[in-house]
Amino acid sequence: MTWAKNWDDTNTQMPWAVLPIKTEAELMSEQDPRLFEPVKVRCTRPFCVGGKRIEVGQTVEVQRHLAEGLVLMKKAEFAEPVSS
C-alpha cells in the first residue's frame, strides 16, 4: 500500500483554487431582467402562488421565471404569447 504512505505528499502539492465571492448586487446585475416581468398563465393543475391556491382554469399573473417552471411541470400554460 504505497499509495497510502504517499497520499499526504500528493495532497499537499494540489493547488487550492480561491473562488471570488460576489456581492448580492453583482449577482443581481448578471440576471436577465426579463425573468422578472409579469406574464399571465392559465392553470392546468392546481398550484399555490403567494400562499393562495390557484384552481384549474383560473388565470393568474406571475413572474416569468415562475411561469416557465410551472409550464415545464405542466401545471400551467401561457395565457398570452410570450416573446423571447
C-alpha positions in Angstrom: 0.0 0.0 0.0 2.5 2.6 -1.1 -0.3 4.9 -2.2 -1.4 5.2 1.4 2.1 6.2 2.5 2.5 8.9 -0.1 -1.1 10.3 -0.1 -0.1 13.2 2.2 2.7 14.2 -0.1 0.4 14.3 -3.2 -2.3 16.1 -1.2 -0.1 18.9 -0.1 1.0 19.5 -3.7 -2.5 20.2 -5.0 -3.2 23.9 -5.5 -6.2 25.3 -3.8 -8.5 27.4 -6.0 -9.8 30.6 -4.5 -13.1 31.5 -5.9 -14.1 35.1 -6.0 -17.0 36.0 -3.7 -19.6 38.1 -5.4 -21.9 40.6 -3.6 -25.6 40.4 -3.9 -25.6 43.5 -6.3 -23.1 41.7 -8.6 -25.2 38.6 -8.7 -28.4 40.5 -9.4 -26.8 42.5 -12.2 -26.0 39.3 -14.1 -29.6 38.1 -14.1 -31.8 38.8 -17.1 -34.4 41.4 -16.1 -36.9 39.7 -18.5 -37.2 36.8 -15.9 -39.0 39.2 -13.5 -41.5 40.6 -16.0 -45.1 39.6 -15.2 -46.8 37.2 -17.5 -50.3 35.6 -17.4 -50.7 31.8 -17.1 -53.7 29.6 -17.1 -53.8 26.8 -14.5 -54.0 23.2 -15.8 -53.2 21.6 -12.4 -53.7 23.2 -9.0 -50.7 25.1 -7.5 -50.2 27.8 -5.0 -48.9 31.4 -5.5 -48.2 33.6 -2.6 -49.9 31.1 -0.3 -53.2 31.1 -2.3 -54.4 28.0 -4.1 -54.9 28.5 -7.9 -57.6 26.2 -9.3 -57.8 24.7 -12.7 -58.9 27.1 -15.4 -58.0 30.3 -13.4 -55.7 32.8 -15.0 -53.1 34.4 -12.8 -50.2 36.8 -13.3 -46.7 35.7 -12.1 -43.1 36.5 -12.8 -41.7 34.9 -15.9 -39.2 32.6 -14.2 -42.0 31.1 -12.1 -44.3 30.8 -15.1 -41.7 28.9 -17.1 -41.2 26.5 -14.2 -45.0 25.9 -14.0 -45.2 25.3 -17.7 -42.4 22.8 -17.6 -44.2 20.9 -14.8 -47.4 21.0 -16.8 -49.2 22.9 -14.1 -49.9 25.9 -16.3 -49.8 27.2 -19.8 -49.1 30.7 -21.1 -52.4 32.6 -21.4 -50.8 35.1 -23.9 -48.0 34.7 -26.4 -44.6 35.3 -24.7 -41.8 37.0 -26.6 -38.3 35.5 -26.0 
